Amino acid sequence: MLRRMSHRILVVDDEPSVTDLIAYNLRKALYDVQTAGDGREALRLAREYNPDLILLDLMIPEVDGLDVCRELRKSSAVPIIMITARGEEIDRVLGLEIGADDYVTKPFSMRELMARIKAVLRRTQKDKDGEVESSALLRGPGNLLMDVERRSVMVGDVSVELTRLEFDLLHRLLINPGRVLTRERLLEQAWGYDFVGDTRAVDSAVKRLRAKLRAVAPEADSIESVRGLGYRINTVPQV
């Protein structure tokens, strides 16, 4: 009996040996896969193929990975896992700041890559299924209101557009008011896997989240950085 392909994954890398290896392993795990060798092709396939997740190498021709990520984030919340070379730390941090969900560093093991993919897709599927782990409505300072079931955040009458990851981070902080959540714990709970690398991904995601809240109302950003530990949100009354 034929088994149905599951999620659609777009693999973007200009090295055929890399795309072939990743595509082979993904198809073996019954993912539906398309590949692109440059940024223009990646943007075209992102529109036409409508992937559930994109693996995006930063150093690709035509349009580089950072610009591809910027362009996608103008209209799409599709999860993006960056593939970076070991020496590309600056570009990796910038990629996280402009909206990538995670990254893996070359050379990487397929086991690690598959774990990251499964974690991101598991979080995405939870969003689609409407799974609710806490009160349906959560409040924060500055007239912030999170509707967990509808996956929406309002500050007063203004909707705040968050990525899945930013929403999950804010959710975790709101259901633990006044408590410090370590970066490692946020990686495990919001990203969905055990901590195995640099926690800079958490800092970049929190920075984006805070900027979006402040852009609507400065008082809505009640997230505090606790030096050497992690983050907390001011204690707020719950609905």
N, C-alpha and C positions, 0 to 999 in steps of 0.2 A: 504494500500500500504506500502510495506517495505521501510524503510528509510536507505540509504547507510551509513555504518560506515565511519567516517572521518579519523582523524589522528591516527597513531599507537603510543601507549605509553607503555613503559616498566617500570614497578614498581619494584624496588629492595629494599627489606627489609626482615629481618629474623623474624619479628613478624607477624605471620599469621593474627592476628586481625587487624593490620595496613594495610597490603596488601589487605585483603578482603574488608575493609572499603573503601579504595581509589579506588580499582578496581570496586566496586559496584557503586560508585558515577560517575566514569568516564564512565562506560558502560551505566549508566542511561542518561548521556549527549551524548551518541552515539559515544564515542571513542572506538577504537579497542584496547584491553588491553591484555598484557602478564605480568606475574609476575615471579620474581626470588627470592630465599631465601638466596643466597650466591653469592660471587663475581665471582666464576668460571662460575656458571650458567648465571650470568649477562653478562659476556663477550661472552659466547656462543650465547645467545639470541640476543645480540647486533649485532652479525654477521649474524645470520640466519633470524631473525625477521625484521631487518633493521628498527628500530623505528624512528619516527619523533621527539621523545623527550624521555628522560630518567629521571625518578624520582629515585634518588640514595641515600639511607641511608649510612652514613659514617661507622657506626659500624655494619659490616656484617662479617660473617665467611668466611673461605677459603682465599679469597683475599679481603682486606678491601676496603672501598669506595674510599679512596684517590688513592690507586694503580689502581683500576678500572678506575678512571678518567684519571690517567696518561696514562694508556695503550690505552684507547679510543682516547685520544688526539694525539697519534702517527699517526693515520690514519683517524680520523673522526672528523667532526665539528658538530656532532649531539648535539643539545642543551641538557644541563644537569642541572637539578635543584636538589641541594643537600637537603637531609632531615637530620637535625642535632638535637641533644639533646641540651637543654638550656645551659649546661656547657661546650660545645665543641667549644668555641670561637676560640682557636688556630687552631684546625683542620678546622674550617669553613673558616678562613682567608686563610689557606694554600690551601684549595680546590678552592677558588676563584682565587688564584694566579696560580694554575696549569691548569685552564681552565674551571671550572664550570661557568655556566652563571648566576646562582642565587641560593638562598637557602631559605628554610623555617625552622623554629625552632619548635620542639615538645615542648609542645602540640600546634598544629595549628588548625585553623578552616578550614573546607572544602571550605568555601566561599573564604578564602584567597588563598588557594592552587589552586582552579579553576581559580581565577583571574590571578595568576602568570602563570599558564599553558596557558591560552588564550592569554596572552600578548606575551609570547615567540613564540607560534605558529603563532600568527598574524604577528610577525616580520619575521618569517621564510617564511610564505606564500608570504609576500611582496617581499622577495628575489626571490622566484621562479617565481612570476608573472612579475618580471623585472620592478617594479614600480620605476619611477625616479622622485625625488622631486626637483631636482635642475639641474644645468648645467651638461651635460654628462661627462665633463672632469674637474677635479679640480687639481690645482698645489699646491705644498708645497715646503718649502726650501729643499735643498739637492737634487734637481732634482727629487722630489717626484711627481708622477702623479697618480691620482685616476680616474679610468674609472667607473663611477657610473652604467652605464647600464650593463657592464660585471662583476661588483662586483670584480674588480681587482685593485691592488696597485703595482706600479713599482717604484723602486728607481734606476734611470738610466736604465740599462738593466736587473736589478735583480728583480724578482718577490718576493713580500713579502706576505707570507701566513698568512692571518688573519682569525680569527673566525668571524661569523656573528656579534657578539657583538662588537668585536674590530673594524671591518669595520664600523659599525654604529656610534661608538664613534668618530672615525677619521672623518667620513663624517660630523657629526654635528659640529665638531670643524672647519673643513675646510670651511663650508658654513657660518661660523660666525667668519671670521678672525679678530683677535684683540679684540674680545669681550670675557668677562669672562662668562662662562657658569657654573652655580652653580651645585653642585652634585645633588640636587633635580631635577633640570631641565634636567640633563643628564639621570637620572633615568626615568623620564617621557618620554623623547624623544627617547632614545636609547633602554631602557628596555621595555617601552610601558605601564607603569602603574604609577599611582600616588604614591608619596613617602609615605611609611608606616613604614619604619624601618631604620636600620643602613645603612649609606652611604658608609661603607667600601667596598661594592661591586664595587662602582665606582673607588675608589682608586686602588683596586687590578687589575681591568680591564685596567685602564690607565697605571699602572706599566707594565703589560704584553705587551701592545701596544708599549710603549716607548722602551722596551727592544728589541722588534722585529725590530723596525726602526733603533735603534742604531747598531744592529748587522750587518746591511747592510751598513749603512753610518751614522756616528755620527751626521753629520749636518742635516740629515733627521728628527731627533727628535727635533721638534720645539715646543713641547707641554710644557707649563709652568704651574706650580702649583701656584695659588694665595692664599696665606695663609688665612685660615678662610672662603674662598668663594668657589673656584672651580678651573676650568682649562680654559686656552685659548691657542690659537695657534698664532704664530707670523703672522702679516699681510703679505699676499703673493699675487702676481698678479694672477688673474684667466684667464683660457683659454677663 
